[in-house]
């Protein structure tokens, strides 16, 4: 089982589309809850291979010189929880970690033995084709996302979609999301976020 966490993408969706501001540390996904969910999900999928753990979890992040020191502390928490961390300097606005995620995914797929890939990203443009390729070769693919913001990935036939808020304890409190299922039958007012 391989988890690929596209940290810049998750942070962007959480901040810009859900909270409409920069998330605080308490509003970001809890690494310990994600680790527990991965271990529970991996139970019963087979024996550990001699040279490879049953679960590999990798977090990918871009860092600027200004944000580097703040990210280093988080990287240590991530590593202490058993996750790998890939940090890449963000030298341009269009700098991204998508290709690095795809490289690791392709490498693990070519090595054989990959049973499930869990994509923690909403970036359909980057990951739809990879998901289709994996599914066609018999590898289970899961999108661990806010489904209302991952339309392209959620449309891939055979892909399992797990809502991030369905992972027990991943967020300390419910997020202010607007989904069809969150609308009460009597309706709901949406207050303006801009000014007239």
VEXFI-36439 format. One line per 5 residues: number of its first residue (from 1); their letters; for each residue x, y, z of N, C-alpha, C, O. Coordinates in nm, 2 decimals, m for minus. Atoms other than C-alpha are relative to their C-alpha. Example, Ala and Ser with C-alpha at 12.3 -4.5 7.8 and 13.67 -1.06 7.14 Angstrom:
<fidrens>
1	as	0.09:m0.12:0.00:1.23:m0.45:0.78:0.09:0.12:0.00:0.19:0.12:0.07; m0.09:m0.11:0.00:1.37:m0.11:0.71:m0.08:0.11:0.08:m0.03:0.22:0.09 $
</fidrens>
This chain:
<fidrens>
1	xxxxx	0.08:m0.12:0.00:0.00:0.00:0.00:0.09:0.12:0.00:0.18:0.13:0.08; m0.08:m0.12:0.01:0.14:0.34:m0.10:m0.10:0.12:0.01:m0.19:0.13:m0.07; 0.07:m0.12:m0.01:0.00:0.67:0.02:0.09:0.11:m0.05:0.20:0.12:m0.02; m0.07:m0.11:0.06:0.10:0.98:m0.18:m0.08:0.13:0.04:m0.19:0.15:m0.01; 0.07:m0.12:m0.05:0.01:1.31:0.00:0.06:0.12:m0.07:0.18:0.15:m0.04 $
6	xxxxx	m0.04:m0.12:0.07:0.03:1.61:m0.22:m0.03:0.12:0.09:m0.14:0.18:0.08; 0.03:m0.10:m0.11:0.06:1.86:0.07:m0.03:0.14:m0.06:m0.13:0.20:0.00; 0.04:m0.13:0.05:0.05:2.18:m0.14:m0.14:0.00:m0.05:m0.21:0.10:m0.03; 0.14:0.00:0.06:m0.27:2.07:m0.31:m0.10:m0.01:0.12:m0.20:0.06:0.11; 0.09:0.01:m0.12:m0.44:1.96:0.02:m0.01:0.13:0.07:m0.12:0.18:0.11 $
11	xxxxx	0.00:m0.13:m0.07:m0.34:2.29:0.18:m0.07:0.11:m0.08:m0.15:0.19:m0.02; 0.06:m0.10:0.09:m0.46:2.49:m0.12:m0.16:m0.02:0.01:m0.23:0.08:0.03; 0.15:0.03:0.00:m0.81:2.32:m0.12:m0.05:0.04:0.14:m0.16:0.10:0.15; 0.05:m0.03:m0.14:m0.84:2.34:0.26:m0.01:0.15:0.02:m0.10:0.20:0.08; m0.01:m0.15:m0.03:m0.73:2.71:0.27:m0.09:0.08:m0.09:m0.17:0.16:m0.04 $
16	xxxxx	0.07:m0.09:0.09:m0.87:2.87:m0.04:m0.15:m0.04:m0.03:m0.23:0.05:m0.05; 0.13:0.04:0.04:m1.18:2.66:m0.11:m0.09:m0.03:0.12:m0.22:m0.02:0.10; 0.08:0.04:m0.11:m1.30:2.54:0.23:0.00:0.11:0.11:m0.11:0.16:0.15; m0.01:m0.10:m0.11:m1.18:2.78:0.50:0.01:0.15:m0.05:m0.03:0.24:0.02; m0.02:m0.13:0.06:m1.11:3.08:0.27:0.10:0.09:0.07:0.09:0.21:0.08 $
21	xxxxx	m0.11:m0.06:m0.07:m0.80:3.16:0.47:0.11:m0.10:0.02:0.08:m0.22:0.00; m0.11:0.10:m0.03:m0.47:3.00:0.56:m0.04:m0.09:0.12:m0.07:m0.03:0.22; 0.04:0.09:m0.11:m0.54:2.69:0.77:0.10:0.02:0.12:0.22:0.04:0.10; m0.09:0.00:m0.11:m0.40:2.69:1.12:0.05:m0.15:0.02:0.00:m0.24:m0.05; m0.05:0.13:m0.03:m0.20:2.39:1.25:m0.11:m0.10:0.05:m0.11:m0.21:0.01 $
26	xxxxx	0.11:0.09:m0.05:m0.51:2.26:1.43:m0.10:m0.03:m0.10:m0.18:m0.12:m0.08; 0.10:0.03:0.11:m0.71:2.27:1.11:0.05:m0.09:m0.11:m0.02:m0.13:m0.20; m0.06:0.08:0.10:m0.47:2.07:0.91:m0.02:m0.15:0.04:m0.04:m0.18:0.15; 0.02:0.14:m0.03:m0.49:1.69:0.88:0.10:m0.05:0.11:0.22:m0.01:0.11; m0.09:0.05:m0.11:m0.35:1.51:1.19:0.07:m0.13:m0.05:0.00:m0.23:m0.09 $
31	xxxxx	m0.08:0.11:0.06:m0.07:1.27:1.09:m0.02:m0.13:0.08:m0.02:m0.23:0.02; 0.02:0.12:m0.08:m0.13:1.03:1.38:m0.13:m0.07:m0.04:m0.14:m0.19:m0.04; 0.13:0.06:0.05:m0.50:0.98:1.27:0.02:m0.06:m0.13:m0.04:m0.17:m0.16; m0.02:0.06:0.13:m0.39:0.92:0.92:0.08:m0.13:0.00:0.05:m0.22:m0.07; m0.08:0.12:m0.02:m0.13:0.67:1.03:m0.09:m0.11:0.05:m0.07:m0.23:0.01 $
36	xxxxx	0.09:0.11:m0.05:m0.39:0.48:1.23:m0.09:m0.05:m0.10:m0.12:m0.17:m0.11; 0.09:0.04:0.11:m0.63:0.48:0.93:0.07:m0.09:m0.10:0.02:m0.19:m0.14; m0.08:0.08:0.09:m0.35:0.34:0.71:0.02:m0.14:0.05:0.01:m0.24:m0.02; m0.03:0.13:m0.06:m0.26:0.07:0.95:m0.13:m0.09:0.00:m0.12:m0.21:m0.03; 0.13:0.07:0.00:m0.63:m0.03:0.99:m0.04:m0.05:m0.14:m0.08:m0.16:m0.16 $
41	xxxxx	0.03:0.03:0.14:m0.68:m0.03:0.61:0.09:m0.11:m0.05:0.05:m0.20:m0.13; m0.09:0.10:0.05:m0.37:m0.24:0.56:m0.02:m0.14:0.07:0.03:m0.24:0.01; 0.02:0.12:m0.06:m0.48:m0.51:0.80:m0.07:m0.10:m0.09:m0.17:m0.07:m0.15; 0.05:0.10:0.08:m0.54:m0.83:0.62:0.03:0.00:m0.15:m0.03:m0.08:m0.23; m0.03:0.00:0.14:m0.40:m0.73:0.28:0.12:m0.09:m0.04:0.15:m0.10:m0.16 $
46	xxxxx	m0.11:0.09:0.04:m0.11:m0.97:0.30:0.11:0.01:0.10:0.11:0.09:0.20; m0.12:0.00:m0.08:0.22:m1.04:0.46:0.10:0.10:m0.04:0.10:0.14:m0.16; m0.11:m0.09:0.02:0.50:m0.80:0.49:0.11:m0.07:m0.08:0.15:m0.18:m0.05; m0.11:0.06:0.08:0.77:m0.86:0.22:0.12:0.02:0.08:0.13:0.11:0.17; m0.12:0.00:m0.08:1.11:m0.93:0.36:0.07:0.14:0.00:0.12:0.18:0.10 $
51	xxxxx	m0.08:m0.13:0.01:1.27:m0.60:0.23:m0.09:0.12:m0.01:m0.03:0.23:m0.02; 0.08:m0.12:0.02:0.97:m0.38:0.21:m0.12:0.00:0.10:m0.18:m0.10:0.12; 0.11:0.00:m0.09:0.71:m0.26:0.46:m0.13:m0.01:m0.07:m0.14:0.01:m0.19; 0.13:0.02:0.05:0.35:m0.33:0.41:m0.06:0.13:m0.05:m0.14:0.14:m0.15; 0.05:m0.13:0.03:0.27:0.04:0.40:0.11:0.10:m0.02:0.21:0.10:0.06 $
56	xxxxx	m0.10:m0.11:0.01:0.47:0.32:0.26:m0.09:0.13:m0.02:m0.18:0.14:m0.10; 0.08:m0.13:0.01:0.34:0.68:0.31:0.11:0.11:m0.02:0.21:0.12:0.05; m0.09:m0.10:0.04:0.51:0.97:0.15:m0.08:0.14:m0.01:m0.18:0.15:m0.07; 0.05:m0.13:0.00:0.44:1.34:0.20:0.09:0.09:m0.09:0.21:0.09:m0.07; m0.07:m0.08:0.10:0.54:1.58:m0.08:m0.03:0.15:0.03:m0.15:0.18:0.04 $
61	xxxxx	0.02:m0.14:m0.03:0.59:1.96:m0.01:0.10:0.08:m0.08:0.21:0.05:m0.10; m0.09:m0.11:0.05:0.73:2.27:m0.18:0.03:0.09:0.12:m0.05:0.12:0.20; m0.04:m0.10:m0.10:0.92:2.51:0.04:0.08:0.12:m0.06:0.16:0.10:m0.15; m0.07:m0.12:0.04:1.04:2.86:m0.01:0.11:0.02:0.11:0.10:m0.04:0.22; m0.10:m0.03:m0.10:1.34:3.00:0.17:m0.06:0.06:0.13:m0.02:0.04:0.24 $
66	xxxxx	0.07:m0.07:m0.11:1.10:3.21:0.38:m0.08:m0.11:0.09:m0.08:m0.09:0.21; 0.09:0.10:m0.07:0.88:2.90:0.48:0.08:m0.12:0.05:0.03:m0.20:0.13; m0.07:0.12:m0.03:1.16:2.65:0.52:0.01:m0.04:0.15:m0.02:m0.15:0.18; m0.02:0.03:m0.15:1.22:2.68:0.90:m0.13:m0.05:0.06:m0.13:m0.14:0.14; 0.13:0.04:m0.05:0.85:2.64:0.97:m0.04:m0.14:m0.05:m0.10:m0.22:0.03 $
71	xxxxx	0.03:0.13:0.05:0.82:2.33:0.75:0.09:m0.11:0.06:0.05:m0.22:0.07; m0.09:0.10:m0.05:1.12:2.16:0.90:m0.05:m0.07:0.13:m0.04:m0.19:0.14; 0.06:0.06:m0.12:0.94:2.11:1.23:m0.11:m0.10:m0.03:m0.12:m0.20:0.03; 0.11:0.09:0.04:0.64:1.96:1.06:0.06:m0.12:m0.06:0.01:m0.23:m0.04; m0.07:0.11:0.07:0.87:1.74:0.85:0.05:m0.10:0.11:0.04:m0.22:0.09 $
76	xxxxx	m0.04:0.09:m0.10:1.01:1.59:1.17:m0.12:m0.07:0.07:m0.10:m0.19:0.10; 0.12:0.06:m0.05:0.66:1.52:1.31:m0.04:m0.11:m0.10:m0.08:m0.22:m0.06; 0.04:0.09:0.10:0.58:1.35:0.98:0.09:m0.12:0.00:0.04:m0.24:m0.01; m0.10:0.11:0.00:0.90:1.14:0.99:m0.01:m0.09:0.12:0.00:m0.21:0.11; 0.01:0.08:m0.12:0.85:1.04:1.35:m0.13:m0.09:m0.01:m0.13:m0.19:0.06 $
81	xxxxx	0.12:0.09:0.02:0.50:0.90:1.25:0.02:m0.11:m0.10:m0.07:m0.19:m0.12; m0.03:0.11:0.09:0.67:0.67:1.00:m0.02:0.04:m0.15:m0.01:m0.05:m0.23; 0.02:m0.05:0.14:0.60:0.88:0.68:0.14:0.04:m0.05:0.22:0.09:0.02; m0.12:m0.06:0.07:0.87:0.97:0.43:m0.04:0.14:m0.04:m0.16:0.17:m0.05; 0.02:m0.14:0.03:0.90:1.34:0.35:0.09:0.04:m0.12:0.21:0.02:m0.11 $
86	xxxxx	m0.08:m0.05:0.12:1.00:1.49:0.01:m0.02:0.15:0.00:m0.13:0.20:m0.02; 0.00:m0.15:0.00:1.09:1.86:0.03:0.07:0.05:m0.12:0.18:0.00:m0.16; m0.06:m0.05:0.13:1.15:2.05:m0.29:0.00:0.15:0.01:m0.11:0.21:0.04; 0.00:m0.14:0.00:1.26:2.41:m0.31:m0.10:0.06:m0.10:m0.11:0.01:m0.22; 0.09:m0.06:0.09:0.99:2.63:m0.46:0.07:0.13:m0.05:0.07:0.23:0.01 $
91	xxxxx	m0.08:m0.11:0.05:1.20:2.86:m0.68:m0.08:0.09:m0.10:m0.04:0.20:m0.13; 0.09:m0.07:0.09:0.92:2.97:m0.92:m0.15:m0.02:0.04:m0.18:m0.12:0.11; 0.14:0.02:m0.04:0.54:3.02:m0.88:m0.06:m0.13:m0.06:m0.15:m0.19:0.01; 0.06:0.12:0.07:0.47:2.73:m1.12:0.08:m0.13:0.05:0.05:m0.24:m0.01; m0.07:0.12:m0.05:0.71:2.49:m0.93:m0.10:m0.09:0.08:m0.18:m0.04:0.16 $
96	xxxxx	0.10:0.09:m0.06:0.52:2.18:m0.82:0.07:m0.13:0.03:0.18:m0.16:m0.01; m0.05:0.13:m0.03:0.57:1.83:m0.68:m0.07:m0.11:m0.07:m0.05:m0.23:m0.05; 0.08:0.10:0.07:0.33:1.65:m0.91:0.09:m0.10:m0.07:0.07:m0.22:m0.06; m0.09:0.09:0.07:0.61:1.50:m1.13:0.08:m0.09:0.10:0.10:m0.21:0.07; m0.07:0.08:m0.10:0.79:1.38:m0.81:m0.09:m0.11:0.05:m0.05:m0.22:0.08 $
101	xxxxx	0.10:0.10:m0.05:0.47:1.21:m0.69:m0.01:m0.11:m0.11:m0.01:m0.23:m0.07; 0.02:0.10:0.11:0.42:1.04:m1.03:0.13:m0.09:m0.02:0.11:m0.20:m0.05; m0.12:0.08:0.01:0.79:0.93:m1.03:0.00:m0.11:0.10:0.03:m0.23:0.07; 0.00:0.10:m0.10:0.76:0.75:m0.70:m0.11:m0.10:m0.03:m0.09:m0.22:m0.01; 0.11:0.09:0.03:0.42:0.60:m0.80:0.04:m0.10:m0.11:0.02:m0.22:m0.10 $
106	xxxxx	m0.05:0.08:0.11:0.57:0.47:m1.13:0.11:m0.10:0.05:0.11:m0.21:0.01; m0.11:0.09:m0.05:0.88:0.33:m0.95:m0.06:m0.11:0.08:m0.02:m0.23:0.06; 0.06:0.11:m0.08:0.67:0.14:m0.70:m0.08:m0.10:m0.08:m0.09:m0.22:m0.05; 0.08:0.08:0.09:0.44:0.01:m0.97:0.09:m0.09:m0.08:0.06:m0.21:m0.09; m0.09:0.08:0.08:0.73:m0.11:m1.18:0.07:m0.11:0.08:0.11:m0.21:0.03 $
111	xxxxx	m0.06:0.10:m0.09:0.89:m0.29:m0.88:m0.09:m0.12:0.03:m0.04:m0.22:0.06; 0.09:0.11:m0.02:0.58:m0.50:m0.85:m0.04:m0.01:0.15:0.02:0.05:0.23; 0.05:0.02:m0.14:0.38:m0.59:m0.54:m0.09:0.11:0.05:m0.15:0.10:0.16; 0.09:m0.11:m0.04:0.18:m0.27:m0.53:m0.14:m0.04:m0.01:m0.19:m0.08:m0.12; 0.14:0.05:0.00:m0.17:m0.36:m0.43:m0.10:0.12:0.01:m0.21:0.11:m0.05 $
116	xxxxx	0.09:m0.12:m0.01:m0.32:m0.01:m0.35:0.08:0.12:0.00:0.18:0.13:0.07; m0.06:m0.14:0.00:m0.22:0.35:m0.43:m0.11:0.09:0.05:m0.22:0.09:0.00; 0.09:m0.09:m0.06:m0.39:0.61:m0.22:0.05:0.14:m0.04:0.16:0.18:0.01; m0.03:m0.14:0.04:m0.38:0.96:m0.38:m0.06:0.10:0.08:m0.19:0.11:0.08; 0.05:m0.11:m0.08:m0.42:1.24:m0.14:0.02:0.13:m0.07:0.11:0.21:m0.03 $
121	xxxxx	m0.02:m0.12:0.09:m0.46:1.51:m0.40:m0.13:0.02:m0.08:m0.20:m0.08:m0.11; 0.11:m0.03:0.08:m0.74:1.68:m0.59:0.03:0.03:m0.14:m0.05:0.06:m0.22; m0.05:m0.04:0.13:m0.53:1.74:m0.90:m0.03:m0.11:m0.10:0.06:m0.20:m0.13; 0.04:0.10:0.11:m0.71:1.54:m1.17:0.09:0.01:m0.12:0.12:m0.09:m0.18; m0.08:m0.01:0.11:m0.50:1.68:m1.44:0.13:m0.07:0.01:0.18:m0.13:m0.08 $
126	xxxxx	m0.13:0.07:m0.02:m0.19:1.54:m1.29:m0.01:m0.15:0.02:0.07:m0.23:m0.02; 0.00:0.14:m0.05:m0.32:1.20:m1.16:m0.10:m0.09:m0.06:m0.10:m0.21:m0.04; 0.11:0.08:0.06:m0.62:1.08:m1.37:0.06:m0.11:m0.08:0.02:m0.23:m0.07; m0.05:0.10:0.09:m0.41:0.90:m1.63:0.08:m0.10:0.08:0.07:m0.22:0.04; m0.08:0.10:m0.08:m0.18:0.74:m1.37:m0.10:m0.09:0.07:m0.08:m0.21:0.08 $
131	xxxxx	0.10:0.08:m0.07:m0.49:0.62:m1.18:m0.06:m0.10:m0.10:m0.08:m0.22:m0.06; 0.06:0.09:0.10:m0.64:0.47:m1.50:0.10:m0.11:m0.03:0.06:m0.23:m0.05; m0.10:0.10:0.03:m0.31:0.29:m1.58:0.01:m0.10:0.11:0.02:m0.22:0.09; m0.01:0.09:m0.11:m0.29:0.15:m1.23:m0.12:m0.10:0.01:m0.10:m0.22:0.03; 0.12:0.08:m0.01:m0.65:0.03:m1.23:0.00:m0.11:m0.11:m0.04:m0.22:m0.09 $
136	xxxxx	0.00:0.09:0.11:m0.60:m0.13:m1.57:0.10:m0.12:0.02:0.08:m0.23:m0.03; m0.09:0.11:m0.03:m0.31:m0.33:m1.43:m0.03:m0.08:0.13:0.05:m0.16:0.17; 0.04:0.07:m0.12:m0.50:m0.45:m1.13:0.03:0.05:0.13:0.00:m0.01:0.24; m0.03:m0.06:m0.12:m0.38:m0.21:m0.87:m0.12:0.08:0.05:m0.18:0.16:m0.03; 0.11:m0.08:m0.05:m0.66:m0.06:m0.65:0.05:0.14:0.02:0.17:0.16:0.06 $
141	xxxxx	m0.04:m0.15:m0.01:m0.66:0.32:m0.65:m0.11:0.06:0.08:m0.23:0.05:0.06; 0.09:m0.07:m0.09:m0.82:0.53:m0.38:0.04:0.15:0.00:0.15:0.19:0.00; m0.02:m0.14:m0.01:m0.86:0.91:m0.39:m0.05:0.04:0.14:m0.17:0.03:0.18; 0.03:m0.05:m0.14:m0.85:1.04:m0.03:0.00:0.15:m0.01:0.10:0.22:0.00; 0.02:m0.14:0.04:m1.00:1.38:m0.09:m0.12:0.06:0.06:m0.20:m0.01:0.13 $
146	xxxxx	0.13:m0.06:m0.02:m1.28:1.63:m0.04:m0.07:m0.02:m0.14:m0.04:0.06:m0.23; 0.05:0.04:0.13:m1.49:1.48:m0.32:m0.06:0.12:m0.08:m0.05:0.12:m0.21; 0.06:m0.11:0.07:m1.66:1.81:m0.41:0.10:0.08:m0.07:0.07:0.17:m0.15; m0.11:m0.07:0.06:m1.32:1.94:m0.51:0.09:m0.09:m0.09:0.20:m0.05:m0.13; m0.08:0.10:0.08:m1.19:1.63:m0.70:m0.08:m0.06:m0.11:m0.08:m0.18:m0.12 $
151	xxxxx	0.10:0.05:0.10:m1.44:1.60:m0.98:0.07:m0.10:m0.10:0.02:m0.21:m0.13; m0.07:0.08:0.10:m1.19:1.46:m1.24:0.04:m0.14:0.06:0.01:m0.24:0.00; m0.04:0.13:m0.06:m1.05:1.19:m1.00:m0.12:m0.08:0.03:m0.12:m0.21:0.01; 0.12:0.07:m0.05:m1.39:1.10:m0.87:m0.08:m0.07:m0.12:m0.16:m0.15:m0.10; 0.07:0.06:0.12:m1.51:1.02:m1.23:0.07:m0.12:m0.06:0.02:m0.18:m0.15 $
156	xxxxx	m0.07:0.12:0.05:m1.25:0.75:m1.29:m0.07:m0.13:0.04:m0.09:m0.15:0.16; 0.06:0.13:m0.03:m1.42:0.41:m1.32:0.09:m0.09:0.08:0.20:m0.11:0.04; m0.08:0.10:m0.09:m1.31:0.17:m1.05:0.07:0.06:0.11:0.12:m0.01:0.20; m0.07:m0.07:m0.11:m1.15:0.43:m0.83:m0.09:0.02:0.12:m0.20:0.06:0.11; 0.08:m0.02:m0.12:m1.26:0.43:m0.47:0.03:0.14:0.05:0.14:0.19:0.05 $
161	xxxxx	m0.01:m0.13:m0.05:m1.33:0.77:m0.32:m0.03:0.00:0.15:m0.13:m0.05:0.19; 0.02:m0.01:m0.15:m1.28:0.83:0.06:0.01:0.15:0.03:0.11:0.21:0.00; 0.01:m0.14:m0.04:m1.38:1.17:0.20:0.10:0.01:0.12:0.10:m0.07:0.21; m0.10:m0.03:m0.10:m1.09:1.31:0.41:m0.07:0.01:0.14:m0.01:m0.04:0.24; 0.06:m0.01:m0.13:m1.34:1.39:0.69:m0.06:m0.13:0.05:m0.10:m0.14:0.17 $
166	xxxxx	0.04:0.13:m0.04:m1.44:1.02:0.70:0.11:m0.08:0.07:0.09:m0.19:0.13; m0.11:0.06:m0.07:m1.10:0.93:0.84:m0.01:0.05:0.15:0.00:0.16:0.18; 0.03:m0.04:m0.14:m1.16:0.92:1.22:0.12:0.08:0.06:0.23:0.04:0.05; m0.10:m0.08:m0.07:m0.98:1.20:1.40:0.09:0.08:m0.09:0.18:0.15:m0.04; m0.09:m0.07:0.09:m0.81:1.34:1.09:m0.01:0.16:0.02:0.09:0.23:0.01 $
171	xxxxx	0.01:m0.15:m0.03:m0.95:1.69:1.17:m0.06:0.01:0.14:m0.15:m0.07:0.18; 0.05:m0.01:m0.14:m1.01:1.81:1.52:m0.14:0.04:0.02:m0.21:0.01:0.12; 0.14:m0.04:0.00:m1.35:1.96:1.44:m0.05:0.00:m0.14:0.03:0.01:m0.24; 0.06:0.00:0.14:m1.59:1.95:1.14:0.04:0.13:m0.07:0.05:0.24:m0.02; m0.03:m0.11:0.09:m1.49:2.17:0.85:m0.12:0.07:m0.05:m0.23:0.00:m0.07 $
176	xxxxx	0.11:m0.07:0.06:m1.72:2.44:0.71:m0.02:m0.03:m0.15:m0.01:0.07:m0.23; 0.01:0.04:0.14:m1.78:2.25:0.39:m0.14:0.02:m0.05:m0.24:0.01:0.02; 0.13:m0.01:0.07:m2.06:2.31:0.14:m0.01:m0.11:m0.10:0.06:m0.11:m0.20; 0.03:0.11:0.09:m2.18:1.99:m0.02:m0.15:m0.02:m0.01:m0.22:0.03:0.07; 0.14:0.02:0.01:m2.51:1.87:m0.14:m0.05:m0.07:0.12:m0.16:m0.04:0.17 $
181	xxxxx	0.05:0.07:m0.11:m2.53:1.63:0.15:0.00:0.08:0.13:m0.06:0.04:0.23; 0.00:m0.09:m0.12:m2.46:1.91:0.40:m0.11:0.10:0.00:m0.13:0.17:0.10; 0.12:m0.09:0.00:m2.77:2.10:0.29:m0.11:m0.06:0.08:m0.16:m0.17:0.05; 0.12:0.05:m0.07:m3.06:2.07:0.53:m0.12:0.00:m0.09:m0.12:0.08:m0.19; 0.11:0.01:0.09:m3.39:1.98:0.37:m0.07:0.14:m0.01:m0.14:0.17:m0.11 $
186	xxxxx	0.06:m0.13:0.01:m3.52:2.33:0.46:0.08:0.11:m0.07:0.04:0.22:m0.08; m0.09:m0.10:0.07:m3.23:2.50:0.28:0.10:0.06:0.10:0.09:0.05:0.22; m0.10:m0.06:m0.09:m2.94:2.70:0.41:0.04:0.13:m0.07:0.07:0.14:m0.19; m0.05:m0.13:0.05:m2.84:3.07:0.37:0.15:m0.01:m0.01:0.22:m0.06:0.08; m0.15:m0.01:0.01:m2.49:3.13:0.24:0.03:0.15:0.00:m0.01:0.23:m0.08 $
191	xxxxx	m0.03:m0.14:m0.02:m2.36:3.46:0.37:0.11:0.04:m0.10:0.19:m0.04:m0.14; m0.10:m0.05:0.09:m2.15:3.68:0.14:0.14:m0.01:0.06:0.16:0.00:0.18; m0.14:0.00:m0.04:m1.77:3.65:0.16:0.07:0.12:m0.05:0.18:0.16:0.00; m0.05:m0.13:0.05:m1.71:3.97:m0.03:m0.09:0.11:0.04:m0.19:0.09:0.11; 0.09:m0.11:m0.04:m1.85:4.32:0.01:m0.06:0.06:m0.13:0.00:0.05:m0.24 $
196	x	0.06:m0.07:0.12:m2.08:4.52:m0.22:0.06:0.13:m0.02:0.02:0.20:m0.12 $
</fidrens>
